[in-house]
Amino acid sequence: MINLVKNELWDPMAFLVIVAWFLFQVLLERVLPGEIALGVPLPGTEGKRLPYKLNGHLAFWITLLVMGHGCPKFASPVLEEVGIKPSVAMDEGDEVQQVLGEVGEVMTQAAEEVIRGGRVLGGALMQATEGIAAREWQIPAWEDLMGFGAFPLEQLYDRFPQFAFAAVVFSFGLALCLYVLSFRRGVLLAEGGKSGNILYDFYIGRELNPRSGGFDWKYFCELRPGLIGWVVLNLGMLMKQQQLQQVTGEGISWPLVLVCVFQGWYVLDALLNERAILTTMDITTDGFGFMLAFGDLAWVPFTYSMQARYLVGRPVSVGGWFAGSLAGLHLLGYWIFRRANSIKDVFRRDPGSVPHVKYLETARGTKLMISGWWGWARKINYTGDWMMSLAWCGLCGPVHVLPYFYAIYFGVLLVHRAARDDHLCALKYGDDWKQYKKEVRWLFFPGVY
């Protein structure tokens, strides 16, 4: 097994922080008030619909409040006592190589660990226990409490690879538990998760809606820990940039600020429109396995925050016209994305509430929109989503391809996702789907593709 301690990629404290973060979000989901919404009818259950609590936007604001004002401050700094110390600014010439090295190391190590299956989880947890036991904990006394303030989120930049790897290990452990529990009696399995191939079923997910009482694991992970964590990671990049500016005397990095604002807006929009996720493929069709667990908890926060991380310590300058153009691209993409998704969600729940939309009746008794946004392209919402991603990447300037990884990867993901959806719909609707594709010819860009 790889010596993670020697390579300094495995950090027990980082793993504990990831666990604590996850449990904190679970607590918020459980205790905060919220509307109860019903999901779509479950397949093969004669119309049974599961209840979901909608309080993601409230959890978002409470999280930001706690991150800004909830960290206890003691007379003797606890973080330094357990060995976590801030890093110093690096030489400008080494920055790109460090980021590339960190990303490559994390992904390579993560892939090797996942292949090892159960061994990594047991080994990692054992090393965590030994590492924690070896440290001299100094529990501060309450009389040393000096007040509360912001959490040292700049540590998310300083120890980014360690936190990313800890999230990968946690994701693998969660997926392994879900896979084992999916063999209990009476479980509703996803169509794609009962192939009989252990590796594939573990990856794609066997159980459709794993639940503990009223707590839905897949729905919770889809929006809460990863998306809100993405915003907190970006805040950590801002705090690190501020720390460096105190040393260098540089001015505000407006590209970094705009990236954080645009991406924070994107996350808040998803949480404010939480109900819409109940009709997406992830919730209605896919099982909850390693693919979604890793994607939601590790991949999304630690790769989608790459633009903010790239801009820390880099005096990237974009002209006013160029910045304005990128802001316009973001706004246009958001408008397309939000309008198309909102109409789709309302139509799915009550087609009569959007009488201006023309639709195709299918033999299954369902309706497919063929006018308006959804008459221009079958995946017009994906087009708007990708436009926003391109705007975020553009704020990093034309110097290096690394910050454009997200837009490139996201484009490939959306094409693949559209192909998956097309295959499933062809099986579901048969000849009606062929007729629908004649009515709505274009996939992403009307008149182009």
Secondary structure, 3 states (H helix, E strand, C coil): CCCHHHHCCCCHHHHHHHHHHHHHHHHHHHHCCCEEEECCCCCCCCCCCCEEEECHHHHHHHHHHHHHHCEEEECCCHHHHCCCCCCCCCCHHHHHHHHHHHHHHHHHHHHHHHHCCHHHHHHHHHHHHHHHHHCCCCCCCHHHEEEEECCCCCHHHHCHHHHHHHHHHHHHHHHHHHHHHCCCCCCCECHHHCCCCHHHHHHHCCECCCEECCEEHHHHHHHCHHHHHHHHHHHHHHHHHHHHHHHHCCCCCHHHHHHHHHHHHHHHHHHHCHHHHHHCHHHHCCCCCHHHHHHHHHHHHHHHCHHHHHHCCCCCCCCHHHHHHHHHHHHHHHHHHHHHHHHHHHHHHCHHHCCCCCEEECCCCCEEECCCHHHHCCCHHHHHHHHHHHHHHHCCCCCCCHHHHHHHHHHHHHHHHHHHHHHHHHHHHCHHHHHHHHHCCCCCCCCCC
